[in-house]
Amino acid sequence: MLSRTADHLYWMSRYTERAENTARMLDVNYQTSLLPQSAEVAKYGWQGLLSISELLPAYNKKHEQIVPGEVMEFMVKDEGNPSSILSCLRAARENARAVRGALTTESWETQNTTWLEVNRMLRAGDFERDPAQFFEWVKFRSHLSRGVTLGTMLQDEAFYFARLGTFLERADNTARLVDVKFHALNSEFFGTATEEDQEYDFYHWSAILRSVSAFEVYRKVYRDVIKPERVAELLMLRPDMPRSLHACLHEVVYNLAKVANDQSAETQRRAGKLLADLQFARVDEILATGLHAYLTQFLDRVNEIGGRISQDFLVPAAH
């Protein structure tokens, strides 16, 4: 396969997944901001979201202070923000357009319709009227794109590069979501919440689980009250949880093996090592040594793997 074609397919999937995950992070912040809390705590949540998305400097250039509505607008419809949902959906559509011949008609039409529809919705004010409904729509369109790819495309190199982009992006974004929501907590909090905290905590952690479609999964797996350390375990180490770091790395390793070439052995080794670390990790050990430090290192390693994939297979380009 031409490296340019592989590049477009890989980034088409990454941008589609990034739009979905941005919607998920905004949704959980929006839902938790509706809970009773001080203005300072609410502001810290929005600031943390911008920080973990590496958008705080860009936001501060445009806005004097952190206001929830302005943060959401910046991350949803600001065309000057390359990570906004609008920018991601545009980039996904442009990458798809460049390789229409490698996609099925259904795959291309899904991407194109999403782009046309998001513009219509934003012009009509649908986002301002009901942010939660808009975030659900973005998630649904991403699910549809992934399902159409899986259901209609020949499982050849084009398919594997698209899947590789999806799961590398998802690993990155799940780590960021877990980090932004746990970073504010002191390590001694785990397992020691006071009774007064428990009602607030239930809604807080429920919102996080719902944001990654894991609320019912948590109930099924643990059959217990929601505990932060178990949320961390579910979203990081469970191989059977579709959005967990473990599940994502498993898919990255599998799809890398399918497209392996003469120079990709080191990239495969690093991805395999990261998967093995997750496979044999224990959540109590991670929490004891520091969750934030662990996730920061994880993000560095995922970004390094992404860089190596670009070198090994794709056209070197700034994205």
Order of alpha helices (4+ residues) and beta strands (2+ residues): alpha-alpha-alpha-alpha-alpha-alpha-alpha-alpha-alpha-alpha-alpha-alpha-alpha-alpha-alpha-alpha
